[in-house]
Amino acid sequence: MKQARALLAEALRLQTLVHDDERLRNEFPRLSRPVADTFRDYEDHFRYQWHQDNGRGRLIYARYLSIAQDLRIATTILRGAVRYENAGSIAIKRAEIRQAIRKLSGLIRDGISGGPDEVEAMGAIEALV
């Protein structure tokens, strides 16, 4: 999926930016807002795809949407943590970004590995929405 790979590339770019302390202090505050806006665009795309698809495809789009939201929120909170020099929050958000990248790369590589139980769970989620 082309958009998922583009999301992964953007997330890896973010990870490279926040991994280095100097780049985090100097470049991240300037670049964080456009990066967060990019993740919001991916959210919108995957939300649209989720509404258009029926069946098993909805589950994968919901997962992509969730990961894009996690990355956007982590980027926004990390911007505040860098601004106020909160080392604990910076470390947590770095870990969350790494975790989101691992989930995204696993999802792209393996797809949905579950069986019919996940489809039934998706039906229960749709009933709540």
C-alpha positions, 0 to 999 in steps of 0.5 A, spaced: 500 500 500 503 506 497 500 511 502 502 506 508 509 506 505 509 513 505 507 514 512 512 509 514 517 513 510 515 520 514 515 516 521 522 514 520 524 521 518 521 523 524 525 518 528 531 520 525 530 527 527 528 526 534 533 521 536 539 526 536 539 531 542 542 536 538 537 536 532 531 535 537 533 542 540 535 545 534 530 543 528 525 539 531 521 545 534 521 548 527 519 542 523 514 539 528 508 543 526 509 541 518 510 533 520 504 533 525 500 536 519 502 531 515 500 525 519 493 529 520 493 528 512 494 521 513 489 520 518 484 523 513 486 519 508 485 513 512 479 515 515 476 516 508 479 509 505 475 506 512 469 509 510 469 507 503 471 500 504 467 494 507 469 488 510 476 486 512 480 492 509 476 496 514 480 493 519 487 495 516 485 502 515 483 503 522 490 500 524 493 505 519 489 511 522 490 509 529 498 509 528 497 516 524 494 518 530 499 516 535 504 519 531 501 526 530 499 526 538 506 524 540 509 529 535 505 535 538 506 533 545 514 532 544 514 539 541 511 541 548 516 537 552 522 540 548 520 547 549 519 546 556 525 541 556 522 536 560 527 530 559 522 525 562 516 526 557 521 527 551 524 520 553 517 517 553 515 520 546 521 517 543 519 510 545 512 511 543 514 514 536 519 507 536 513 503 538 509 506 532 514 505 527 515 498 529 507 497 529 507 500 522 512 496 519 510 490 522 503 491 519 506 493 512 510 487 512 505 482 515 498 485 514 493 482 518 495 476 521 488 474 525 482 470 523 475 471 523 475 473 530 478 480 528 473 481 523 467 479 528 471 484 533 471 490 527 463 488 527 462 490 534 466 496 534 462 498 528 456 497 532 459 502 537 460 507 532 
